[in-house]
Amino acid sequence: MIDESSLSLVRPETAAAYAAALSPEDIAPLVERLASAEDRIRYPAFLLLRERSAVAADVLPFWDTFTGKLTSANSYQRSIGATLLAANARHDAQGRMRAALPNYLALLCDEKPVTVRQCAQSLREILAAQPALSGEIAAALMRVDLSAVRETMRKPILTDILEALMLVRGISPSAEVEAYLFAALGGGILDERAKKQFRARLQAQI
């Protein structure tokens, strides 16, 4: 059983090794620790569960707990829910991700830009696991109102959106996605270096 002493040893660079050594009995206590107000407890528990989800399906039974976090009043909990749902999308054979998608995609309009970014970034994992959801995901990404975001966060959020849409483009190309990409690369939010990099990747994808 993993205890708080063991949790103190978990870092982003060591989490995968610790996660691989977990037993199924460790999962429920770790999920409980996600609700802790103490970062030293919550964060390593989150890291372990995220890494465990990459190699085993024993975090999946807590799917409903994670979906509940999407509407939490606490932004940390919303981000945790989004990330762990995305990490477990690969194990979802019952269509649970489609049912959770409306609340998930609502985070793209979250009041916290960091949560918006984490949601957009996690969508890439969902797209890789469940490409059939690409249409709904693309539509939500293209609806994000960047003018409502503080100026310093517009470029990173748009970059996250474009990264996800690049995956969509590879799964199910559409005129709407092409038009969005064209407009973003012709707009004033991205700098010239970023535009050049995306143009090169678009060309390589053809």
Secondary structure, 3 states (H helix, E strand, C coil): CCCHHHHCCCCCCCHHHHHHCCCHHHHHHHHHHCCCCCHHHHHHHHHHHHHHHHHCCCCHHHHHHHHHHCCCCCHHHHHHHHHHHHHHHHHCCCCHHHHHHHHHHHHHHCCCHHHHHHHHHHHHHHHHHCHHHHHHHHHHHHHCCHHHCCHHHHHHHHHHHHHHHHHHHHHCCCHHHHHHHHHHHHCCCCCHHHHHHHHHHHHHHC
